[in-house]
Structure formats: C-alpha cells, structure tokens
C-alpha cells in the first residue's frame, strides 16, 4: 500500500485548499493513478485496521442489486446510514425529528419505516444489476461476454445513469469500471470521480479487488491487476490530523484473500466463502463522514 501512502503525502504537501459541497473543506489534487498487482498480496491497508467483513458485506449488498440500508444495518454495517438520515431530516414532515440513534432503531425494527426512509435510491447495486427502466443486468452480461468473447474491449459497467441521478441520495463516486482479459489473466480498471482519501479510498481499493477476485473465479481466469484512475482526490480538513498520525505508522506485509469455492454465478456467493489470511495492522482510526 505504498502507493496509497504516497498519495496521502502528495495531497498534504501540494494539495490545494477548497470548500466542497459538504462545506467541510478539503485539500485536493485532481488526477491520480495507482496500480496494484494482486500477485503481491491483497491490498488491504495495514497502517490502520480495516473492517474486512464490512467491506465484503457492502460489496455483496451491491451484487444483490440492493439499495436499502436495512440489510446492512441488520449485519452491523453502518457506513451508509448518514445519507438516508440526512434525507429524512430534509424531507420528513414529522413535527419532532428523530435523533440519529432513533432513526437507525426504526430502520432496523420497523419494516414500513425502513421501506420509506432506508433506501439510498438507484445507486450502485441498482445500476450494476438492474440498470434503467428495463432492469438490465450489466454485470451478469459482462460475465457472459467474458466467457464468450474474452478479447472484447467493451467489458464496461457504468453507475453514472444520467436519467436517474436525481433519484440518488448521493451521486456515484465510483463511476465506471472495465475488465480486460489477456492470456488467461483478468485485470480491472476503475474510474472514480470523487475520492475521499482517508475514509473511502482504502474501502474502494479492497472492494474492487474483491470484485476482481469474484469475476475471475466465475470466469476461470487468474486475477492480476487492479488499476485505479482517480479524479478529485481530497482529504477533508477534519481528517488531516488523524491522517498525519496514520502516516507515522510503518506498513505491515499485505494479507491474502482466499475464496473457498467455485462460484456458479453472481447469486452463488456467500460471506462465508471468503477467508482473510495473515492480516496484521495498526489500530483502528475513526474519521467523521461528510454528507
């Protein structure tokens, strides 16, 4: 993860200050590129403890085409909670608004409330598996194409559905990804328009590497490189000090991820099919989410 740490240092040294949509304020650079060879290990950050199960559960939620946070909350994954709560505060006609804790309790225990207020809109899972009004399964179609025509240069999945952007609680940050197959190897390139370097980017790296492992498994290919093309790379001002603390830590060796069965398709995947091996890290570091 040396490349990630270099990105952090670059932003701290040469990033420009600006006030962003969230009004939190950032240091930012525009345009960056990283490449991770999965033969060297699984790129899960070690200079702070990363919640591998949370990353995996979020990815499996996407792969099911789901967009309601109740399933995540039931599995103790709370990384999407702030956006539905913000939407509730702005849109609810309740005389007395629920506190954040009360809101999450209602999502977990009241199915009608969860259906009304727990959905993030037609974001990643919807676009990957049920694109547009015709519910096109982009990802399943890509897998079929890889098996039929692996030399294709059209193995792309897009989350940037212009027709549905205004229905989303957050515009997609990871916008487009493309697979490339050559000589029995499969690579994955992601373009991400907006990159929260302290909180989001380590999640995104691990999540898309897991996706690469999954597609490689289904298609009987060897996972090789994850290529990360980044647009606006930013460190929020309220993350600067904790990030500087993280950068003082020496990295550990990368872990490995083992998939314990051969998947038939995208619906044949369970959390228990993945093992994280030899993961050593420094302590957990927490930063506030900017909505």
C-alpha positions as CSV (number, residue, x, y, z in Angstrom):
1,X,0.0,0.0,0.0
2,X,3.0,2.3,-0.5
3,X,1.2,3.9,-3.4
4,X,-1.7,4.9,-1.2
5,X,0.6,6.4,1.4
6,X,2.4,8.4,-1.3
7,X,-1.0,9.8,-2.5
8,X,-1.7,11.0,1.1
9,X,1.6,12.7,1.4
10,X,1.3,14.3,-2.1
11,X,-2.1,15.8,-1.1
12,X,-0.7,17.1,2.3
13,X,2.3,18.7,0.6
14,X,0.8,20.0,-2.7
15,X,-2.9,19.8,-2.4
16,X,-5.0,23.0,-2.9
17,X,-7.5,24.2,-0.3
18,X,-11.1,24.5,-1.4
19,X,-14.6,24.5,0.1
20,X,-16.5,21.5,-1.2
21,X,-20.2,20.6,-1.5
22,X,-20.3,19.4,2.2
23,X,-18.9,22.7,3.4
24,X,-16.3,20.7,5.4
25,X,-13.4,22.0,3.4
26,X,-10.6,19.9,1.8
27,X,-7.1,19.7,0.5
28,X,-7.3,18.3,-3.0
29,X,-5.4,17.3,-6.2
30,X,-7.0,16.4,-9.5
31,X,-5.9,13.3,-11.4
32,X,-4.0,10.4,-9.9
33,X,-3.2,6.8,-10.9
34,X,-2.4,3.7,-8.9
35,X,-1.9,0.0,-9.9
36,X,-2.0,-3.0,-7.6
37,X,-0.6,-6.4,-8.5
38,X,-2.7,-9.0,-6.7
39,X,0.2,-11.4,-7.0
40,X,2.0,-9.3,-4.4
41,X,-0.8,-9.7,-1.9
42,X,-4.3,-8.4,-1.3
43,X,-4.1,-4.5,-1.0
44,X,-5.9,-4.1,2.4
45,X,-4.5,-1.1,4.2
46,X,-2.3,-2.0,7.3
47,X,-1.4,1.4,8.7
48,X,-4.9,1.4,10.2
49,X,-7.2,-1.5,10.9
50,X,-9.7,-2.1,8.1
51,X,-13.1,-3.8,8.6
52,X,-12.8,-6.5,6.0
53,X,-16.2,-8.0,6.8
54,X,-17.8,-4.6,6.4
55,X,-16.2,-4.1,3.0
56,X,-17.3,-7.6,1.9
57,X,-20.8,-7.2,3.2
58,X,-21.2,-3.9,1.3
59,X,-19.9,-5.5,-1.9
60,X,-22.3,-8.4,-1.6
61,X,-25.1,-5.9,-1.0
62,X,-24.2,-4.2,-4.3
63,X,-24.0,-7.6,-6.1
64,X,-27.6,-8.4,-5.0
65,X,-28.8,-5.2,-6.6
66,X,-29.9,-3.9,-3.2
67,X,-30.2,-0.2,-2.2
68,X,-31.9,-0.3,1.2
69,X,-29.7,0.1,4.2
70,X,-31.8,-2.2,6.5
71,X,-29.9,-5.3,5.2
72,X,-26.6,-3.6,6.1
73,X,-27.8,-2.4,9.5
74,X,-29.0,-5.9,10.3
75,X,-25.5,-7.1,9.6
76,X,-23.9,-4.3,11.7
77,X,-22.7,-2.3,8.7
78,X,-23.3,1.4,9.3
79,X,-21.3,3.1,6.6
80,X,-24.4,4.3,4.6
81,X,-26.5,5.5,7.5
82,X,-25.8,9.2,7.3
83,X,-27.3,9.8,3.8
84,X,-30.8,8.3,4.4
85,X,-30.8,10.2,7.8
86,X,-29.9,13.5,6.1
87,X,-32.7,12.8,3.5
88,X,-35.2,12.1,6.4
89,X,-34.3,15.3,8.1
90,X,-34.8,17.4,5.0
91,X,-37.9,15.6,3.7
92,X,-39.9,14.3,6.6
93,X,-43.0,16.2,7.8
94,X,-42.5,14.9,11.3
95,X,-43.1,17.7,13.9
96,X,-40.3,16.3,16.0
97,X,-37.5,14.7,14.1
98,X,-36.0,11.5,15.2
99,X,-32.4,11.6,16.5
100,X,-29.9,9.7,14.5
101,X,-30.0,6.8,17.0
102,X,-33.8,6.7,16.9
103,X,-33.8,6.7,13.1
104,X,-31.4,3.7,13.0
105,X,-33.6,1.9,15.5
106,X,-36.7,2.4,13.4
107,X,-34.9,1.3,10.2
108,X,-33.9,-1.9,12.0
109,X,-37.2,-2.7,13.7
110,X,-39.9,-1.1,11.6
111,X,-40.1,-2.5,8.1
112,X,-42.6,0.2,6.8
113,X,-40.3,2.9,8.1
114,X,-37.3,1.2,6.5
115,X,-39.0,0.9,3.2
116,X,-39.9,4.6,3.2
117,X,-36.7,6.1,4.6
118,X,-33.9,3.4,4.3
119,X,-33.4,3.5,0.5
120,X,-30.4,5.3,-1.0
121,X,-32.0,5.5,-4.4
122,X,-30.9,3.7,-7.6
123,X,-27.2,3.7,-6.8
124,X,-24.5,1.1,-7.3
125,X,-26.4,-2.2,-6.8
126,X,-29.4,-1.0,-8.9
127,X,-27.2,0.2,-11.8
128,X,-24.9,-2.8,-11.8
129,X,-27.7,-5.4,-11.7
130,X,-30.9,-3.5,-12.7
131,X,-29.9,-0.6,-15.0
132,X,-32.6,1.8,-16.0
133,X,-36.3,1.1,-16.6
134,X,-35.6,-2.3,-18.2
135,X,-33.5,-3.6,-15.3
136,X,-30.6,-4.5,-17.5
137,X,-28.1,-6.7,-15.6
138,X,-24.9,-5.1,-16.6
139,X,-22.6,-7.2,-14.5
140,X,-24.1,-10.6,-15.5
141,X,-24.0,-9.5,-19.1
142,X,-20.3,-8.7,-18.8
143,X,-19.6,-12.1,-17.3
144,X,-21.4,-13.8,-20.2
145,X,-19.4,-11.7,-22.6
146,X,-16.1,-12.6,-20.9
147,X,-16.9,-16.3,-21.3
148,X,-18.0,-15.9,-24.9
149,X,-15.6,-13.2,-26.2
150,X,-12.8,-12.6,-23.7
151,X,-10.8,-10.3,-26.1
152,X,-13.7,-7.8,-26.0
153,X,-12.8,-4.2,-25.2
154,X,-16.3,-3.5,-24.3
155,X,-16.4,-5.1,-20.8
156,X,-17.6,-2.0,-19.0
157,X,-20.1,-1.4,-16.2
158,X,-21.4,2.2,-15.5
159,X,-23.0,3.6,-12.4
160,X,-23.5,7.0,-13.9
161,X,-27.1,6.7,-15.2
162,X,-27.9,10.3,-16.1
163,X,-31.6,9.6,-16.2
164,X,-31.7,8.5,-12.5
165,X,-29.0,10.7,-10.9
166,X,-31.6,13.0,-9.2
167,X,-33.2,10.0,-7.6
168,X,-30.0,9.1,-5.8
169,X,-29.2,10.4,-2.3
170,X,-25.5,10.6,-3.4
171,X,-24.2,10.8,-7.0
172,X,-22.0,7.8,-7.7
173,X,-18.4,8.4,-6.8
174,X,-17.0,5.2,-8.4
175,X,-18.5,5.8,-11.8
176,X,-17.2,3.3,-14.3
177,X,-15.2,0.0,-14.3
178,X,-13.8,-2.1,-17.1
179,X,-12.4,-5.6,-17.3
180,X,-9.6,-6.7,-19.6
181,X,-8.7,-10.3,-20.3
182,X,-5.5,-11.4,-21.8
183,X,-3.6,-14.7,-21.8
184,X,-5.8,-16.2,-19.0
185,X,-5.4,-13.1,-16.8
186,X,-8.1,-10.6,-15.9
187,X,-7.5,-7.0,-14.9
188,X,-9.9,-4.4,-13.6
189,X,-9.7,-0.6,-14.1
190,X,-11.9,1.7,-12.0
191,X,-12.5,5.4,-12.7
192,X,-13.7,7.3,-9.6
193,X,-14.7,10.9,-10.0
194,X,-14.6,11.8,-6.2
195,X,-12.1,10.2,-3.8
196,X,-12.3,10.6,0.0
197,X,-8.7,9.6,0.6
198,X,-8.9,8.9,4.3
199,X,-12.2,7.1,4.6
200,X,-13.4,6.0,1.2
201,X,-10.3,5.2,-0.9
202,X,-9.0,2.2,1.2
203,X,-12.5,0.8,1.1
204,X,-12.7,1.2,-2.6
205,X,-9.4,-0.4,-3.3
206,X,-10.3,-3.5,-1.2
207,X,-13.9,-3.7,-2.6
208,X,-12.9,-3.6,-6.2
209,X,-10.1,-6.1,-5.7
210,X,-12.7,-8.4,-4.2
211,X,-14.9,-7.9,-7.2
212,X,-12.0,-8.8,-9.4
213,X,-11.4,-12.0,-7.4
214,X,-15.1,-12.9,-7.8
215,X,-15.3,-12.3,-11.5
216,X,-12.0,-14.2,-12.0
217,X,-13.4,-17.1,-10.0
218,X,-16.7,-17.3,-12.0
219,X,-14.9,-17.0,-15.4
220,X,-12.0,-19.4,-14.6
221,X,-9.3,-16.7,-15.0
222,X,-6.4,-15.5,-12.9
223,X,-6.9,-12.1,-11.2
224,X,-3.9,-9.9,-11.9
225,X,-4.0,-6.1,-11.7
226,X,-6.4,-3.6,-10.2
227,X,-5.9,-0.2,-11.8
228,X,-7.3,2.9,-10.0
229,X,-7.9,6.0,-12.0
230,X,-8.9,8.9,-9.8
231,X,-10.4,12.3,-10.4
232,X,-10.7,14.7,-7.5
233,X,-8.6,13.2,-4.7
234,X,-9.3,15.0,-1.4
235,X,-8.6,14.9,2.3
236,X,-11.2,16.6,4.4
237,X,-9.9,19.2,6.8
238,X,-11.4,17.2,9.8
239,X,-9.3,14.2,8.7
240,X,-5.9,16.0,8.4
241,X,-4.6,15.4,11.9
242,X,-5.7,11.8,12.1
243,X,-4.2,11.1,8.7
244,X,-0.9,12.6,9.7
245,X,-1.0,10.2,12.7
246,X,-1.6,7.3,10.4
247,X,1.3,8.2,8.1
248,X,3.7,7.8,11.0
249,X,2.9,4.1,11.1
250,X,5.1,1.5,9.3
251,X,3.1,-0.8,7.0
252,X,2.9,-4.5,7.6
253,X,3.1,-7.1,4.8
254,X,0.0,-7.5,2.8
255,X,-2.5,-10.2,3.6
256,X,-4.1,-12.7,1.3
257,X,-7.8,-13.4,0.5
258,X,-8.8,-16.9,-0.3
259,X,-12.1,-17.9,-1.9
260,X,-13.1,-21.3,-0.7
261,X,-15.4,-22.5,-3.5
262,X,-16.1,-22.2,-7.2
263,X,-18.9,-19.8,-7.9
264,X,-21.6,-20.7,-10.4
265,X,-22.8,-17.1,-10.9
266,X,-23.2,-13.8,-9.0
267,X,-26.1,-15.2,-7.0
268,X,-24.0,-18.1,-5.7
269,X,-21.8,-16.0,-3.3
270,X,-21.9,-16.0,0.5
271,X,-19.9,-14.1,3.0
272,X,-18.5,-17.4,4.4
273,X,-16.9,-18.1,1.0
274,X,-14.0,-15.7,1.8
275,X,-11.1,-16.0,4.1
276,X,-8.8,-13.1,5.0
277,X,-5.3,-14.6,5.8
278,X,-2.3,-13.1,7.6
279,X,-3.8,-9.6,8.2
280,X,-1.7,-7.6,10.6
281,X,-2.5,-3.9,11.1
282,X,-2.2,-0.9,13.4
283,X,-5.2,0.3,15.5
284,X,-8.5,1.4,14.1
285,X,-8.7,5.1,13.2
286,X,-12.1,6.8,13.0
287,X,-13.0,9.9,11.0
288,X,-16.3,11.8,10.6
289,X,-18.3,11.3,7.4
290,X,-19.1,14.4,5.5
291,X,-22.6,14.2,3.9
